[in-house]
Amino acid sequence: MAIFRSREVVQLSDVELSEQMDKLRMELIQYRGKVSAGGAPENPGRIREIKRTIARMMTEQTKRKQGNESA
């Protein structure tokens, strides 16, 4: 799964944004499962990047929701 930057997140449609966020959340669950089972993740920085990307997507969803309410 790719890591999205802010400008890439803005370009996604609402449906794509939701789908990508769901995929990233599943990947994060898998990584956390490996760590909690005592295993070492292949790329420890990946967890942090996934969390940040999810936060970017949630921020964009909030911006869009607020924009629709004011219109």
N, C-alpha and C positions, 0 to 999 in steps of 0.2 A: 504494500500500500504506500502510495506516495505521500510525502509531507507537503502540505499546501501553504504557500505564503499568503499574506493578506490580500495582495492584488489578484491572486488566483482564486481566493475564496469569494471575492466580490463578483467575479465573472460567472460563478456557478449559479444555476437556477435553484429555486427553492427545493425542488424534488431531488436534484443532484446533491445539494447540500445535505439534505437529510440522509440520503443513501450513503454518502461518503462518511458522514459522521457515525452512522451505525457500523460501518465496516471498521473504522478506526477504533470504536469502542470495543468491538469484538477482538481486535488485535491486541488492545491494551489488556483485556481480560486474560488472553492467552499468555502474554508476557508476565502478568502478575501471578498467574497460576504457576508458571515455571519457577519464579522467584520464591513463592511461598512453599513450594515443594522442596526447596533446598537447592535447586539447580541455579546455575549462573546463566543469565541471558547472554546471547551471542554479542549483542550490542547494547550495553547498559544505557547509553545516551538516547537510544530509540524510545524508551519509555517516556522520558522527559519531552522529547519532540512530539510524540503522539498526544500527550496531555496538552501541550501548547497549541497544537493544531486544532484539537477539539475546542479549546477555549476560543480560538480565533473564529471558528465556525459558529459557536454559540453567540459570540458578540455580534457577528454579522446577522444572525437570525433575529436578535433583539433589535438591532438597528432597523431591519426591514419591518418588523412588527410595529415599532414605534412610528415609522414613516407612514404605514398604512392607516394607523389610528388617527393621525393628525389630518389626514386628507379627507 
